[in-house]
Amino acid sequence: MTNLQEAKLAREAEICYATLALVTDYDCWHPDHDSVTVDLIISNLMQNAATAQRTIAEAVGRTSGARTCACKDALATAIITQPALVPAQTKRDLAPIIGKYMQ
């Protein structure tokens, strides 16, 4: 239920990343929500899907132009191997991620 690994991989790939988490039920921790039905969960799930679609559409609509965030060059100081020591095949395989740093 966490996204630590996804966030780390996104940063490594210099991808902007945010989490959108929406609750479908509280019965696992909230004392006032003991009787949760499948219908309630499905209803909340459908509402959450609509909320997620609106949120993503709004976010995409606000995203334009050149990236000014720190994640756009997160690997600039993270790769410590000298480019000359990285095998050619590795450079080709990872070109979409590290290509601009292997010049």
N, C-alpha and C positions, 0 to 999 in steps of 0.2 A: 504494500500500500504506500510505499515511498517511491521517490523518483531520484534518489541520490545518484545512482549509476547513470541514468539518462542525463542528468544535469552535468555530471562530470564529462561525459562523452560529448555533449553539446559544446561545452567550453573548449574541449580539446579540438573540436572541429570548427571552432570560432563561429558557432551558431548562436544567435540570440535565443534565449530560452526562458520561459516562464511557466509556472504551474497554475492550472485552473482546477481546483478541487471542489466538487459539489457533493454534499451529503445526501444519501438516499434514506438513511434511517439512523436513529440514535440508540437503538435498543442494546447495543453492546456496552454502553457506558453510562447512559443517562437514566437515573432512577425513575423518572416519570414516563418513560417510554417502554414499558414492559410488554405490551401487547401490540406487536407490529405485525401487520398482515402483508401477504404478498401483494394484494391490491394497493396498499399504501406505498409499498416500496416501488412498484411499477409506476404508480401515479407520480411519485417524486422523481423517479428516473426520467420519465417523459418531460416533466417540467425542467429538470436539469439539462436535458438534451437541448431543449429550446433555448434555455439561458446560455448554454455553451455556444450554440450557433450564433446567437446575437452578439455575445462577447467577442468571439473570434472575428466575426464580420466587422465589428466596430474597431477592433485592434488592427486588422488588415487595412481598413479604411484610413486609419491614422498613420500608417507606416508608409513612408515614401521618401525618396531622396537618398542622399548618401548616408551611410551609417556613421554615426559619431560615437557609438558606444565602445566601451573598453573591450568587449568580447570580439570585435572585428580583428584584433591583432593580439589575441591572448597568448599565442605561441611565440610571439616575437622574442621573448626572453626565456622561454621554457625549453627550447631545444638546445641541449648542450653538446651534442655530437657535432664535430666539425663536418660540414657538408661533404668534403672530400673523402671522408671515411664512411659515408653511407653508401651501401651497395646500389648500383644503378637500378636493379630490379625493385628494390625497396623504394627508391625515389619515384619510379614509375607507378608502383602500386599505391603510394600515398600522395601522389601529385595533387589530387583535389584538395587535400588538407594541408600538406607541408610544402607544396611546390614553390610558393613565393619565397620560402625561406631556404631553399636548396639551390640558389643561383650560384 
